[in-house]
Amino acid sequence: TPSENFYGDIEFSYDVTDGEEVVAAGLDLTVTPVNDAPEPQDQAFTVGEDGLLTFTDADLLTGATDVEGDNLTVEGVTYTGADGVLTD
């Protein structure tokens, strides 16, 4: 079993016999990568009562990682509470 997130080439060797003769053979296996989901980090901000909070995509992406090193972006910011308004 390969390690988690492994991709690359693997070579196997094995023997084939008819009971009298033994012949070596090989197998080349290529494990292709798949896209893994990004791993975001929860963020916390503080704002005073009746204050205004401004944050950027970079603020929301702080600490986020992607095992393949893909460029990460923020998509679909929503707020469903009744205690304020979220504007773009």
C-alpha positions as CSV (number, residue, x, y, z in Angstrom):
1,T,0.0,0.0,0.0
2,P,1.5,3.3,-1.0
3,S,1.7,6.3,1.4
4,E,-1.2,8.8,1.5
5,N,-1.0,11.2,-1.5
6,F,1.7,9.1,-3.2
7,Y,1.9,9.4,-7.0
8,G,4.7,8.3,-9.3
9,D,6.2,5.2,-10.8
10,I,6.5,1.8,-9.1
11,E,8.3,-1.3,-10.5
12,F,7.5,-4.8,-9.4
13,S,9.3,-8.1,-10.3
14,Y,7.9,-11.6,-10.1
15,D,8.7,-15.1,-11.2
16,V,6.5,-17.3,-13.4
17,T,7.0,-21.1,-13.4
18,D,5.5,-24.1,-15.1
19,G,6.9,-26.4,-12.4
20,E,10.2,-26.9,-14.1
21,E,11.4,-23.6,-15.6
22,V,11.3,-20.2,-13.8
23,V,11.3,-17.0,-15.7
24,A,11.4,-13.5,-14.2
25,A,9.0,-10.9,-15.3
26,G,8.3,-7.3,-14.4
27,L,5.5,-4.8,-14.0
28,D,5.7,-1.0,-14.3
29,L,2.9,0.8,-12.6
30,T,2.2,4.5,-12.8
31,V,0.0,6.1,-10.0
32,T,-1.5,9.3,-11.3
33,P,-2.2,12.2,-8.9
34,V,-5.8,13.3,-8.0
35,N,-6.8,16.8,-6.9
36,D,-7.1,16.9,-3.1
37,A,-9.4,19.4,-1.4
38,P,-7.8,22.5,0.0
39,E,-7.5,22.7,3.8
40,P,-8.8,26.1,5.1
41,Q,-8.3,27.4,8.6
42,D,-11.1,29.0,10.6
43,Q,-10.6,32.7,11.1
44,A,-11.8,35.0,14.0
45,F,-12.2,38.8,13.9
46,T,-13.3,41.2,16.6
47,V,-15.2,44.5,16.0
48,G,-16.6,47.0,18.5
49,E,-20.4,47.5,18.9
50,D,-21.8,49.5,16.0
51,G,-18.3,49.2,14.3
52,L,-17.4,48.2,10.8
53,L,-15.3,45.2,10.0
54,T,-13.4,45.0,6.7
55,F,-11.6,41.8,5.6
56,T,-9.9,40.7,2.4
57,D,-9.6,37.3,0.7
58,A,-6.1,37.1,1.9
59,D,-7.4,37.5,5.5
60,L,-9.8,34.5,4.9
61,L,-7.0,32.4,3.3
62,T,-4.6,32.8,6.2
63,G,-3.2,29.4,7.1
64,A,-5.0,27.7,4.2
65,T,-3.0,25.0,2.4
66,D,-3.3,22.8,-0.6
67,V,-1.2,19.6,-0.9
68,E,-0.6,20.1,-4.7
69,G,0.3,23.7,-4.2
70,D,-2.7,25.0,-6.2
71,N,-3.6,28.7,-6.1
72,L,-6.4,29.2,-3.5
73,T,-9.2,31.7,-3.9
74,V,-12.2,32.6,-1.8
75,E,-15.6,31.8,-3.3
76,G,-19.2,32.3,-2.0
77,V,-18.9,34.3,1.3
78,T,-22.4,34.3,3.0
79,Y,-23.8,35.5,6.3
80,T,-27.2,34.2,7.5
81,G,-27.5,36.0,10.8
82,A,-29.9,38.8,11.7
83,D,-27.3,41.0,13.6
84,G,-25.7,42.8,10.7
85,V,-25.2,43.0,6.9
86,L,-22.5,41.5,4.7
87,T,-21.7,43.6,1.6
88,D,-19.2,43.0,-1.1
